[in-house]
């Protein structure tokens, strides 16, 4: 399927099946990076209308244009995230996706959501009835590579607005020649005479501009008006609390939401988040119902109407244009939710939340001093990111240590018995370990209370499920290694045919799982086990040999 196909629902460029294993799937390389390219224009009678490709058509149309309150003139870039249509499947993307297996959790492709990256242009044009040229070029992907795709748009969008669709066809054909994204490898991505280079850690070095990463934002720029509240924002993200970000533009809205989500890296934020959200979004009713508590979601909005809609939400961040107080950015204040009533609500963080941990005043002073010394924004961002990273890692470390204690000892691993079970997670037992192995930070406060609240969050649930799956695989590996090291031929001598056949079937199943899930077991051990199985089979009567070879 051509990425410019205008069918009523997008099924992905690689939907066409290959006739045999050796024929490459059309647009498969394109699909490894992008789902589609869309062009959205403003029609005087219809409003926003999509010109190229349709994927949740109405949602993309509204999400691709700043609302009238933003007043964006010139070129504007921002991003959005939307849920995949119910019942839609993607043939090239599966649960065993090789990229996701090797990528950090914060950079993995998403199963249920798409990311949209927008380049919007609004300029005066006397030839248009409305008086303005208004059009957006949008790339949609499952990859959360904001820097990469915004950089791509900066290269192709200005050219497209001059030359239109033939330019996009050329770009899509170039992208279809890109190698697949592979963590740990350096990739050169040529497009329109520019080579964007992705380094080992998926860092982007496009010519002539050097960017530090394919996904990391300028955290300092995003948070400069809320620096003194970073401890609160970190806790709200850690706990998966419902948050609304009200911003003056889609750019500020989307960057702030994405910066908040990244604040707890390397822990993955597992609630829903929408960098730019409008009243036309298909989830609008779901997220604004007042018959139940607000969901675990972060919404970025620009329409003042949302102040009334979300006045009962527990945490609302109202941002405005950056103002200076002397040579420092003016910091917004924490305010009571009761004051959030009118459309002209002032900037501030409207919440009744009290942090479990105290602020790190020395860290805040360091950042503010850096502003006075005119320290470069990228350096300030690196300091801020390092601080948040260390705080998250210090929070997670006691949990990791406790999980290790739940693993069965290696000496209990017998090749002749079912693998021992991983002990159950006990919150009370974990809390007792904090006295000896608590967070190694100077921050004072109620760490126990923070952990107990974290245990009720979607972030803990997702983290624990992932880690438990990894631990289960580790037990499987250890058990398989014990089997590979055992003398199966000696064990086989005094066993009945029924016992031997049962063992062979179980060993085959283990081998199949090990290869399917690519368990980290040395291939020579697996080959040795396979040879042992074949030797045992050859010692059986011919009828059993035939039966086992057929299976």
Secondary structure, DSSP 8 states (H G I E B T S, - for coil): --TT---SS---TT-S--SSTTS--TTHHHHHH-SEEEEEEEETTTEEEEEE--SSHHHHHHHTS--TTT---EEEEEEEEEE--TT---TT--TT-HHHHHS-GGG---SSEEEEEEEEEEEE-TTSTTSEEEEEEEEEESS--HHHHHHHHHHHHHHHHHH-HHHHHHHHHHHTTS----TTS-EEEEETTEEEEE-TTS-B--SS---S-SS---HHHHHTTSGGGHHHHHHHHHTT--EEEE-SSHHHHHHHHHHHHHTTTTS---SEEESS--TTSTTHHHHH-SSS---SEEEEE--THHHHHTTTSSEEEE--S--EETTEE----EE-GGG--STT--SEEEE----SB---HHHHHHHHHHHHTT--HHHHHHHHHHHHHHHHHHHHHHHHHHHHHHS--GGG--TTS---------HHHHHHHHHHH----S--B-HHHHHHHHTTSHHHHHHHHHHHHHHHHHHHHHHHHHHHHS-HHHHHTT--HHHHHHHHHHHHHHHHHHHHTT-S--HHHHHHHHHHHHHHHHTS-HHHHHHHHH-
